[in-house]
Amino acid sequence: MTDEEKFVGTTIAAWKQAVARLDQLTSKLSDTQLQAEVSPGRNRVYYLIGHLTVVHDRLFPMLAVGERLHPELDEQFVNKPDRKSGDTMSASDLRKAFNEVNSKLTAAFEALPTGDWLKKHAAVSDEDFLKEPLRNRLAVLQSRTGHAMFHAGQIRLMQ
Amino acid sequence: MTDEEKFVGTTIAAWKQAVARLDQLTSKLSDTQLQAEVSPGRNRVYYLIGHLTVVHDRLFPMLAVGERLHPELDEQFVNKPDRKSGDTMSASDLRKAFNEVNSKLTAAFEALPTGDWLKKHAAVSDEDFLKEPLRNRLAVLQSRTGHAMFHAGQIRLMQ
């Protein structure tokens, strides 16, 4: 294993741990429990799973590793806050979509050549990237891992 | 900037963002508000700040980058759950301790030679590290960044 493979492997391992934590927390909750708010007046767990599904799904084009799987979820789970539109997907189908996005993303991450992780992502211009080389794909993956843990901490309050 | 410096720089940047997020969330709360629970029956924000201070303080010996600054906080904030011992530090002093630990840690991370991040940390044996090279210092930093974001998500519920 080269040093570069170790750097990338460590970061992908942290992503997998965050996804595993979310799986562990949400699999303990019934579909009915997903309808509960993480704290009074706050987002439902159901909404957070949809929100995370969309944010992760958007990584396919952003990191240039594939096509999006569930763009139909954007409206309910990112464009609008919780309970501002009707629920468009059953809890069971939402769990499936979340798992599908995460597992296909992880496979794509593991297949990406090591050196590609330091290349720019789709949301930064060539000009900005020349000045700020840390705005690379690896930074996006670390940011999304942190975002997943942020919401995992909220879902944890249900147990 | 070499590729190795980019890998390490990206990871330290993610750590700094997590600490900045915690600073931003807690600086909005008064000392009185820190006494509130993040959700009914859950940890107080005050406790979470103490808990994060200890977990971060332990990184000095774990990553071999310095001596601990506040071992006296272990008993209240890690060994015991919230409200199982009297508060040993004022909110104001706790904020100072948290900031002191984070800023000295960040300076130590930035001073660590790039190649050292792939070395083993103090909590893994030589034998295990030979088999599992991803149990390196960088993995610990990413894990603690995720842990900081996990609790940031909970503190976010106070706003």
Interface residues (C-beta under 8 A of the other chain):
Chain A: M1 D3 E4 K6 F7 V8 G9 T10 T11 A13 A14 Q17 A18 V38 S39 P40 R42 G115 L118 P133 L134 N136 L138 A139 Q142 S143 T145 G146 H147 M149 F150 H151 A152 G153 Q154 R156 L157
Chain B: M1 D3 E4 K6 F7 V8 G9 T10 T11 A13 A14 Q17 A18 V38 S39 P40 R42 G115 L118 P133 L134 N136 L138 A139 Q142 S143 T145 G146 H147 M149 F150 H151 A152 G153 Q154 R156 L157
